[in-house]
Each structure stands twice: as C-alpha cells, then as structure tokens.
Amino acid sequence: LGDVYKRQHYDRAGKDGKTIAYATQAGEQAQRAYADDEAVRHYERVLSLTEDSGTGRGAAHDRWVALRGLGKLYFRRGDASRAQGYLRQGIALGRQLDLDPQALVLLYHWLGGFAYREGDLSVTYPLAQTAMLYVPLWGVLFLGEQLTLVGSAGILLIVAGAWCVQLQRLSFDEALRPLRNLGQPAVQAALLAGFTYSVGAVIDKTGVMEFSPLYFTYLLVVWM
C-alpha cells in the first residue's frame, strides 16, 4: 500500500513524474497479488498521464509496462479483443524505445496464446509457424547470407501452405477466404507471432555466433 499512498501524495502535489512511477509500481504489485481491478485502475492512470509524447523516456517505459500489464490482465479475464489491443500498442511502443528484443518476444508469446485460444487450432498453429517465411530474408539482410533458388522456392511453398490451410473447399470464392480471415483477431495474432518468432531466431543465431551456446542459453534464461 505504500506505493498507493505515495501516488496519492504526488497526485495532490502535481508531480506527474513521480505519480507515473508510483502508479506503475502499484499496478505491478496489485497484478502480482491478483487484485485485477486495482491493477487496471493504476495502469489506466499511467496511460492517462503519459498520453503526451513529451513525457520523456522514463515515462514512456512506464507506459509500456502499463500496456503490457493491461494486456495480460485482460487476457486472464478472457477479453481477447482488449488484451490484443493493449499488447499491440505495447509492441509498437517497445520498438520505438528500442527495448531488449527478448522483452518484446514475451509479448508476442501472449499474442500466440490468443491465437491458439480464440481461433481454430488447425489454422492458427500453422500460421504461427510462418517464421520460416521471414528467417531466410533476415539472414540475407542482417547476417550476410545468400538466398538460393531452392530457398526461394521454399519460401513460396510456405506462403502457399499458409494460404491453403485456411481453405475449406475448392472454389474461386473460397480461394479468397485467407484475405477475409485477415480481419480475425486470432489470425492476426498468429501471423504476428510467426513474424516475431523469426526475429527471435535471428537473435539466437547472432547470440551463438558471439557467445558459447551454454553461456548464451544462460543469458536467455536470465533475461526471459
């Protein structure tokens, strides 16, 4: 409760910087205690105080924590739509802040959880594995690798497979179903999760190139 009293004190004093920090801490404490309603109130307070983009990096990070917390809370409540919205905002803000990619990968794991829970597993699981579509591209762009003709054909097969797995019958109208499915939150989450897993694969590749596999695994365990 100490953080709650401090937040109230700084609210009265008009010191938004301290209010944001203590409201964030209070939200995290309430969330760990499964006091969901209280946590939501604190996190929403943080969002209202950090709407101004000029609040500084520290406040922006607190906003990211609040978005992450609200995403997890609403996921726990079964409100997939609101949870996904907060997690998407958190991912976008995390990119702007250049946060540790592993921190963002955790948010993508939550999005993957949405896809599996809310959608048809026979569709969402294959779509979540579309990381294989991006990994060769990242290898060319960031690791200096070369994409062969066979590799290019493999990418096209992945695209075709991700498209066909969503079809229910053979017809021209049905061929357009994947485009219509893009409006479904579960499909969006699965595709976004696949994209992020590909980023994680590049991080893993870079890590084992720079460190021993054992030490890199230790770093992953510590930071995740």
VEXVEXSE-439612 format. One line per 10 residues: for each residue x, y, z of N, C-alpha, C. Coordinates in Angstrom, 1 decimal, m for minus. Layout:
BEGIN
X,Y,Z,X,Y,Z,X,Y,Z; ...;
***
This chain:
BEGIN
0.8,m1.2,0.0,0.0,0.0,0.0,0.8,1.3,0.0; 2.1,1.1,0.3,3.0,2.3,0.4,3.0,3.1,m0.9; 3.1,2.3,m2.0,3.2,2.9,m3.3,1.9,3.6,m3.7; 0.8,3.1,m3.2,m0.5,3.8,m3.4,m0.6,5.1,m2.7; m0.1,5.1,m1.4,m0.1,6.4,m0.7,0.8,7.4,m1.3; 2.0,6.9,m1.8,2.9,7.8,m2.5,2.3,8.4,m3.7; 1.6,7.6,m4.5,1.0,8.0,m5.7,0.0,9.1,m5.4; m0.9,8.9,m4.4,m1.9,9.9,m4.0,m1.2,11.2,m3.6; m0.1,11.0,m2.8,0.6,12.2,m2.4,1.1,13.1,m3.6; 1.7,12.4,m4.6,2.2,13.1,m5.7,1.1,13.6,m6.6;
0.0,12.9,m6.6,m1.2,13.4,m7.3,m1.6,14.8,m6.8; m1.6,14.9,m5.5,m2.0,16.1,m4.9,m1.0,17.2,m5.1; 0.3,16.8,m5.2,1.4,17.8,m5.4,1.5,18.2,m6.8; 0.9,17.4,m7.7,1.0,17.7,m9.1,2.3,17.3,m9.8; 3.0,16.3,m9.2,4.3,15.9,m9.7,4.0,14.6,m10.5; 3.8,14.8,m11.8,3.3,13.7,m12.6,4.4,12.7,m12.8; 5.7,13.1,m12.8,6.8,12.1,m13.0,6.7,11.1,m11.9; 6.6,11.5,m10.6,6.5,10.6,m9.5,5.2,9.9,m9.5; 4.1,10.5,m9.9,2.8,9.9,m9.9,2.9,8.7,m10.9; 3.5,8.9,m12.1,3.6,7.8,m13.1,4.4,6.7,m12.5;
5.5,7.0,m11.9,6.4,5.9,m11.4,5.7,5.1,m10.3; 5.1,5.8,m9.4,4.4,5.0,m8.3,3.1,4.3,m8.7; 2.4,4.9,m9.6,1.2,4.3,m10.2,1.6,3.0,m10.9; 2.7,3.0,m11.6,3.2,1.8,m12.3,3.6,0.7,m11.3; 4.3,1.1,m10.2,4.7,0.2,m9.2,3.5,m0.4,m8.5; 2.5,0.4,m8.2,1.3,0.0,m7.6,0.5,m1.0,m8.4; 0.5,m0.7,m9.7,m0.2,m1.6,m10.7,0.5,m3.0,m10.7; 1.8,m3.0,m10.8,2.6,m4.3,m10.8,2.3,m5.1,m9.5; 2.3,m4.4,m8.4,2.1,m5.1,m7.1,0.7,m5.6,m7.0; m0.3,m4.9,m7.5,m1.7,m5.3,m7.5,m1.8,m6.5,m8.4;
m1.2,m6.5,m9.6,m1.3,m7.6,m10.5,m0.7,m8.9,m10.0; 0.5,m8.7,m9.3,1.1,m9.9,m8.7,0.2,m10.5,m7.6; m0.6,m9.6,m6.9,m1.5,m10.1,m5.8,m2.8,m10.5,m6.4; m3.0,m10.5,m7.7,m4.2,m10.9,m8.3,m5.4,m10.0,m8.0; m5.0,m8.7,m7.6,m6.1,m7.7,m7.4,m6.3,m7.0,m8.7; m6.9,m7.7,m9.6,m7.0,m7.2,m11.0,m7.7,m5.9,m11.2; m8.8,m5.6,m10.5,m9.5,m4.4,m10.7,m8.6,m3.2,m10.2; m7.9,m3.4,m9.1,m7.0,m2.3,m8.7,m5.8,m2.1,m9.6; m5.3,m3.2,m10.1,m4.2,m3.1,m11.1,m4.6,m2.3,m12.4; m5.8,m2.6,m12.8,m6.3,m2.0,m14.0,m6.5,m0.5,m13.8;
m7.0,m0.1,m12.6,m7.1,1.3,m12.3,m5.7,2.0,m12.3; m4.7,1.4,m11.7,m3.4,2.0,m11.7,m2.8,2.1,m13.1; m2.9,1.1,m13.8,m2.4,1.1,m15.2,m3.1,2.1,m16.1; m4.4,2.2,m16.0,m5.1,3.2,m16.8,m4.7,4.6,m16.4; m4.4,4.8,m15.1,m3.9,6.1,m14.6,m2.6,6.4,m15.3; m1.7,5.4,m15.4,m0.4,5.6,m16.0,m0.7,6.0,m17.5; m1.6,5.4,m18.2,m1.8,5.7,m19.6,m2.3,7.1,m19.7; m3.2,7.5,m18.8,m3.8,8.9,m18.9,m2.7,9.9,m18.7; m1.7,9.6,m17.9,m0.7,10.6,m17.6,0.4,10.6,m18.6; 0.5,9.6,m19.4,1.6,9.5,m20.4,1.1,9.6,m21.9;
m0.1,10.2,m22.0,m0.6,10.4,m23.4,0.2,11.4,m24.2; 0.8,12.3,m23.4,1.6,13.4,m24.1,2.9,12.7,m24.4; 3.3,12.8,m25.7,4.6,12.2,m26.2,5.8,12.8,m25.6; 5.6,14.0,m25.0,6.8,14.7,m24.5,7.1,14.4,m23.0; 6.5,13.3,m22.5,6.7,13.0,m21.1,8.1,12.4,m20.8; 8.9,12.1,m21.8,10.2,11.6,m21.5,10.3,10.1,m21.6; 11.6,9.6,m21.7,11.7,8.1,m22.0,11.3,7.3,m20.7; 11.6,7.8,m19.5,11.2,7.1,m18.3,9.7,6.9,m18.3; 9.0,7.9,m18.5,7.5,7.8,m18.5,7.0,6.9,m19.7; 7.7,7.0,m20.8,7.3,6.1,m21.9,7.5,4.7,m21.6;
8.6,4.4,m20.8,8.8,3.0,m20.4,7.7,2.6,m19.4; 7.3,3.4,m18.5,6.2,3.1,m17.6,4.9,2.9,m18.4; 4.7,3.6,m19.5,3.5,3.4,m20.3,3.6,2.0,m20.9; 4.8,1.6,m21.4,5.0,0.3,m21.9,4.6,m0.8,m20.9; 5.1,m0.6,m19.7,4.8,m1.5,m18.6,3.3,m1.6,m18.4; 2.6,m0.5,m18.4,1.2,m0.5,m18.2,0.4,m1.2,m19.3; 0.9,m0.9,m20.6,0.2,m1.6,m21.7,0.4,m3.1,m21.6; 1.6,m3.5,m21.2,1.9,m5.0,m21.1,1.0,m5.5,m20.0; 0.9,m4.8,m18.9,0.2,m5.3,m17.7,m1.3,m5.4,m18.1; m1.9,m4.4,m18.8,m3.3,m4.4,m19.1,m3.5,m5.6,m20.1;
m2.6,m5.8,m21.1,m2.8,m6.9,m22.0,m2.9,m8.2,m21.3; m2.0,m8.5,m20.3,m2.0,m9.7,m19.6,m3.3,m9.8,m18.7; m3.7,m8.7,m18.1,m4.8,m8.8,m17.2,m6.1,m9.1,m18.0; m6.3,m8.4,m19.2,m7.5,m8.7,m19.9,m7.4,m10.1,m20.6; m6.2,m10.6,m20.9,m6.1,m11.9,m21.4,m6.6,m12.9,m20.3; m6.1,m12.6,m19.1,m6.5,m13.5,m18.0,m8.1,m13.5,m17.7; m8.7,m12.3,m18.0,m10.1,m12.2,m17.9,m10.9,m12.8,m19.0; m10.2,m13.1,m20.1,m10.9,m13.7,m21.3,m11.4,m12.7,m22.3; m10.9,m11.4,m22.1,m11.3,m10.3,m23.0,m10.2,m10.2,m24.1; m10.3,m11.1,m25.1,m9.2,m11.2,m26.1,m9.1,m9.9,m26.9;
m10.2,m9.3,m27.3,m10.1,m8.1,m28.1,m9.3,m7.0,m27.4; m9.7,m6.7,m26.2,m9.0,m5.6,m25.5,m7.6,m5.9,m25.2; m7.3,m7.2,m24.8,m6.0,m7.6,m24.5,m5.1,m7.5,m25.7; m5.6,m7.9,m26.8,m4.8,m7.9,m28.0,m4.4,m6.4,m28.4; m5.4,m5.5,m28.2,m5.2,m4.1,m28.5,m4.1,m3.5,m27.6; m4.1,m3.8,m26.3,m3.0,m3.3,m25.5,m1.7,m3.9,m25.8; m1.6,m5.2,m26.1,m0.4,m5.9,m26.4,0.2,m5.3,m27.7; m0.6,m5.0,m28.7,m0.2,m4.5,m30.0,0.4,m3.1,m29.7; m0.2,m2.3,m28.9,0.3,m1.0,m28.6,1.6,m1.1,m27.8; 1.7,m2.1,m26.9,3.0,m2.3,m26.2,4.1,m2.7,m27.1;
3.8,m3.5,m28.1,4.9,m3.9,m29.0,5.4,m2.7,m29.9; 4.4,m1.9,m30.3,4.8,m0.8,m31.1,5.6,0.2,m30.3; 5.2,0.5,m29.1,6.0,1.4,m28.2,7.3,0.8,m27.9; 7.4,m0.5,m27.6,8.7,m1.1,m27.3,9.7,m1.0,m28.5; 9.2,m1.1,m29.7,10.1,m0.9,m30.8,10.6,0.5,m30.9; 9.7,1.5,m30.6,10.2,2.9,m30.6,11.2,3.1,m29.5; 11.1,2.4,m28.4,12.0,2.6,m27.3,13.3,1.8,m27.4; 13.3,0.9,m28.5,14.5,0.0,m28.7,14.7,m0.9,m27.5; 13.6,m1.4,m27.0,13.7,m2.3,m25.8,14.4,m3.6,m26.2; 14.9,m4.3,m25.2,15.5,m5.6,m25.5,14.5,m6.5,m26.3;
15.0,m7.0,m27.4,14.0,m7.8,m28.2,13.4,m9.0,m27.5; 14.1,m9.5,m26.5,13.6,m10.6,m25.7,12.3,m10.2,m25.0; 12.3,m8.9,m24.5,11.2,m8.4,m23.8,9.9,m8.4,m24.7; 10.2,m8.0,m26.0,9.1,m7.9,m26.9,8.6,m9.3,m27.3; 9.6,m10.2,m27.4,9.2,m11.6,m27.8,8.2,m12.2,m26.8; 8.3,m11.8,m25.5,7.4,m12.3,m24.5,6.0,m11.8,m24.8; 5.8,m10.6,m25.3,4.5,m10.1,m25.7,4.0,m10.9,m26.9; 4.8,m11.2,m27.8,4.4,m12.0,m28.9,3.9,m13.4,m28.5; 4.6,m13.9,m27.5,4.1,m15.2,m26.9,2.7,m15.1,m26.4; 2.3,m14.0,m25.8,1.0,m13.8,m25.3,0.0,m13.7,m26.5;
0.5,m13.0,m27.6,m0.4,m13.0,m28.8,m0.6,m14.4,m29.4; 0.5,m15.2,m29.4,0.4,m16.5,m29.8,m0.7,m17.3,m29.0; m0.7,m17.0,m27.7,m1.6,m17.7,m26.8,m3.1,m17.3,m27.2; m3.2,m16.0,m27.6,m4.6,m15.6,m28.1,m5.0,m16.4,m29.3; m4.1,m16.5,m30.2,m4.4,m17.2,m31.5,m4.9,m18.6,m31.2; m4.1,m19.3,m30.3,m4.5,m20.7,m30.0,m5.8,m20.8,m29.3; m6.1,m19.9,m28.4,m7.3,m20.0,m27.6,m8.5,m19.5,m28.3; m8.4,m18.5,m29.2,m9.6,m17.9,m29.8,m9.9,m18.5,m31.2; m8.9,m19.1,m31.8,m9.1,m19.5,m33.2,m9.1,m21.0,m33.3; m9.3,m21.4,m34.6,m9.2,m22.8,m34.9,m7.8,m23.3,m34.9;
m7.4,m24.2,m34.1,m6.0,m24.6,m33.9,m5.4,m25.1,m35.2; m6.2,m25.8,m36.1,m5.7,m26.3,m37.3,m5.3,m25.2,m38.3; m5.8,m23.9,m38.0,m5.4,m22.8,m38.8,m4.4,m21.9,m38.1; m4.6,m21.6,m36.8,m3.7,m20.7,m36.2,m2.3,m21.3,m35.9; m2.3,m22.6,m35.6,m0.9,m23.1,m35.3,0.0,m23.1,m36.6; m0.5,m23.5,m37.8,0.4,m23.4,m38.9,0.8,m21.9,m39.2; m0.2,m21.0,m39.1,0.1,m19.6,m39.3,1.2,m19.1,m38.4; 1.1,m19.5,m37.1,2.1,m19.1,m36.1,3.5,m19.6,m36.4; 3.6,m20.6,m37.3,4.9,m21.2,m37.7,5.4,m20.5,m39.0; 4.8,m19.4,m39.4,5.3,m18.8,m40.6,6.6,m18.0,m40.4;
7.2,m18.2,m39.3,8.5,m17.6,m39.0,9.5,m18.1,m40.1; 9.3,m19.3,m40.6,10.2,m19.9,m41.7,10.2,m19.0,m42.9; 9.1,m18.2,m43.1,9.0,m17.4,m44.2,9.9,m16.2,m44.1; 10.2,m15.7,m42.9,11.0,m14.5,m42.7,12.4,m14.8,m42.4; 12.7,m15.9,m41.8,14.1,m16.2,m41.4,15.1,m16.1,m42.5; 14.8,m16.7,m43.7,15.8,m16.5,m44.8,16.0,m15.1,m45.2; 15.0,m14.3,m45.2,15.1,m12.9,m45.5,15.9,m12.1,m44.5; 15.7,m12.4,m43.2,16.6,m11.7,m42.2,18.0,m12.1,m42.4; 18.2,m13.4,m42.7,19.6,m13.9,m42.9,20.3,m13.1,m44.0; 19.6,m12.8,m45.1,20.2,m12.1,m46.2,20.4,m10.6,m45.8;
19.4,m10.0,m45.1,19.5,m8.6,m44.8,20.5,m8.3,m43.7; 20.5,m9.1,m42.7,21.3,m8.8,m41.5,22.5,m9.7,m41.2; 22.5,m10.9,m41.8,23.6,m11.8,m41.5,24.6,m12.1,m42.6; 24.3,m11.4,m43.8,25.1,m11.6,m44.9,25.0,m12.9,m45.6; 23.9,m13.6,m45.4,23.7,m14.9,m46.0,23.1,m14.8,m47.4; 23.1,m15.8,m48.2,22.6,m15.8,m49.5,21.4,m16.7,m49.7; 20.4,m16.2,m50.4,19.2,m17.0,m50.7,19.3,m17.7,m52.0; 19.3,m19.0,m52.0,19.4,m19.8,m53.2,18.1,m19.9,m53.9; 18.1,m20.4,m55.1,16.8,m20.7,m55.9,15.9,m21.7,m55.1; 16.6,m22.7,m54.6,15.8,m23.7,m53.8,15.2,m23.0,m52.6;
15.9,m22.1,m51.9,15.4,m21.4,m50.8,14.2,m20.5,m51.1; 14.3,m19.9,m52.3,13.2,m19.0,m52.7,12.0,m19.8,m53.0; 12.2,m21.0,m53.6,11.1,m21.9,m53.8,10.4,m22.4,m52.5; 11.3,m22.6,m51.5,10.8,m23.0,m50.2,9.9,m21.9,m49.6; 10.3,m20.6,m49.7,9.5,m19.5,m49.2,8.1,m19.5,m49.9; 8.1,m19.7,m51.2,6.9,m19.7,m51.9,6.0,m20.8,m51.5; 6.6,m22.0,m51.2,5.8,m23.1,m50.7,5.2,m22.8,m49.3; 5.9,m22.1,m48.5,5.4,m21.7,m47.2,4.2,m20.8,m47.3; 4.3,m19.8,m48.2,3.2,m18.9,m48.5,2.0,m19.7,m49.0; 2.2,m20.6,m49.9,1.1,m21.4,m50.5,0.5,m22.3,m49.4;
1.3,m22.8,m48.5,0.8,m23.7,m47.5,0.0,m22.9,m46.5; 0.5,m21.7,m46.1,m0.3,m20.8,m45.1,m1.6,m20.4,m45.7; m1.6,m20.2,m47.1,m2.8,m19.8,m47.8,m3.8,m21.0,m47.8; m3.3,m22.2,m48.2,m4.2,m23.3,m48.5,m4.8,m23.9,m47.2; m4.0,m23.8,m46.1,m4.5,m24.4,m44.8,m5.8,m23.7,m44.3; m6.1,m22.5,m44.8,m7.3,m21.8,m44.4,m8.5,m22.1,m45.3; m8.3,m22.9,m46.4,m9.4,m23.2,m47.3,m10.2,m24.3,m46.8; m11.5,m24.3,m47.0,m12.4,m25.3,m46.6,m13.0,m26.2,m47.7; m12.8,m25.7,m48.9,m13.2,m26.4,m50.1,m12.6,m25.7,m51.3; m12.7,m26.4,m52.5,m12.1,m25.8,m53.7,m13.1,m25.0,m54.5;
m13.0,m23.7,m54.5,m13.8,m22.9,m55.3,m13.1,m21.5,m55.4; m13.6,m20.7,m56.4,m12.9,m19.4,m56.5,m13.2,m18.5,m55.3; m14.5,m18.5,m54.9,m14.8,m17.7,m53.7,m14.0,m18.1,m52.5; m13.9,m19.5,m52.3,m13.1,m20.0,m51.2,m11.7,m19.6,m51.2; m11.1,m19.4,m52.4,m9.7,m19.0,m52.6,m9.4,m17.7,m52.0; m10.5,m16.9,m51.8,m10.3,m15.5,m51.2,m10.5,m15.5,m49.7; m10.8,m16.7,m49.1,m11.0,m16.8,m47.7,m9.8,m16.2,m46.9; m8.6,m16.6,m47.2,m7.5,m16.1,m46.4,m7.4,m14.6,m46.3; m7.9,m13.9,m47.4,m7.9,m12.4,m47.3,m9.0,m11.9,m46.3; m10.1,m12.6,m46.3,m11.2,m12.3,m45.4,m10.8,m12.6,m44.0;
m10.0,m13.7,m43.8,m9.6,m14.1,m42.5,m8.6,m13.1,m41.8; m8.0,m12.2,m42.6,m7.1,m11.3,m42.0,m7.8,m10.3,m41.0; m9.1,m10.2,m41.1,m9.8,m9.4,m40.2,m10.1,m10.1,m38.8; m9.8,m11.4,m38.7,m10.0,m12.1,m37.5,m8.8,m11.9,m36.5; m9.1,m11.5,m35.3,m8.0,m11.3,m34.3,m7.1,m12.5,m34.1; m7.7,m13.7,m34.1,m6.9,m14.9,m33.9,m5.9,m15.1,m35.1; m6.3,m14.8,m36.3,m5.4,m14.9,m37.5,m4.3,m13.9,m37.4; m4.7,m12.6,m37.1,m3.7,m11.6,m36.9,m2.7,m11.9,m35.9; m3.2,m12.4,m34.7,m2.2,m12.7,m33.7,m1.3,m13.8,m34.1; m1.8,m14.8,m34.8,m0.9,m16.0,m35.2,0.1,m15.5,m36.2;
m0.2,m14.6,m37.2,0.7,m14.1,m38.1,1.8,m13.2,m37.4; 1.3,m12.4,m36.5,2.2,m11.6,m35.8,3.2,m12.4,m34.9; 2.7,m13.4,m34.3,3.5,m14.3,m33.5,4.6,m15.0,m34.4; 4.2,m15.4,m35.6,5.2,m16.0,m36.5,6.2,m15.0,m36.9; 5.9,m13.8,m37.2,6.8,m12.8,m37.5,7.8,m12.6,m36.4; 7.3,m12.5,m35.1,8.2,m12.3,m34.0,9.2,m13.5,m33.7; 8.6,m14.7,m33.9,9.5,m15.8,m33.7,10.7,m15.8,m34.7; 10.5,m15.2,m35.9,11.5,m15.1,m36.8,12.6,m14.2,m36.3; 12.2,m13.1,m35.7,13.1,m12.2,m35.1,13.9,m12.9,m34.0; 13.2,m13.7,m33.2,13.9,m14.4,m32.1,14.9,m15.4,m32.7;
14.6,m16.0,m33.9,15.6,m16.9,m34.5,16.9,m16.2,m34.9; 16.7,m15.0,m35.4,17.9,m14.2,m35.8,18.7,m13.8,m34.5; 18.0,m13.5,m33.4,18.7,m13.2,m32.2,19.5,m14.4,m31.7; 18.9,m15.6,m31.8,19.5,m16.8,m31.3,20.8,m17.1,m32.2; 20.6,m16.9,m33.5,21.8,m17.1,m34.4,22.9,m16.2,m34.1; 22.6,m14.9,m33.9,23.6,m13.9,m33.6,24.3,m14.2,m32.2; 23.4,m14.7,m31.3,23.9,m15.0,m29.9,24.9,m16.1,m29.9; 24.6,m17.2,m30.6,25.5,m18.3,m30.6,26.8,m18.1,m31.4; 26.7,m17.1,m32.3,27.9,m16.7,m33.1,28.8,m15.8,m32.2; 28.3,m15.1,m31.3,29.1,m14.2,m30.4,29.5,m14.8,m29.1;
28.7,m15.8,m28.6,29.0,m16.4,m27.3,28.9,m17.9,m27.5; 29.4,m18.6,m26.4,29.3,m20.0,m26.4,27.8,m20.4,m26.3; 27.3,m21.5,m26.8,25.9,m21.9,m26.7,25.5,m22.0,m25.3; 26.3,m22.5,m24.4,26.0,m22.6,m23.0,25.8,m21.3,m22.3; 26.7,m20.3,m22.6,26.6,m19.0,m22.0,25.4,m18.3,m22.5; 25.1,m18.4,m23.8,24.0,m17.7,m24.4,22.7,m18.3,m23.9; 22.6,m19.6,m23.7,21.4,m20.2,m23.1,21.2,m19.6,m21.7; 22.3,m19.4,m20.9,22.2,m18.9,m19.6,21.6,m17.4,m19.7; 22.1,m16.6,m20.6,21.6,m15.3,m20.8,20.1,m15.3,m21.1; 19.7,m16.2,m22.0,18.3,m16.2,m22.3,17.4,m16.6,m21.1;
17.9,m17.5,m20.3,17.1,m17.9,m19.1,17.0,m16.7,m18.2; 18.1,m16.0,m18.0,18.1,m14.9,m17.0,17.2,m13.7,m17.5; 17.3,m13.4,m18.8,16.5,m12.2,m19.3,15.1,m12.5,m19.6; 14.7,m13.8,m19.8,13.4,m14.1,m20.1,12.6,m14.6,m18.8;
***
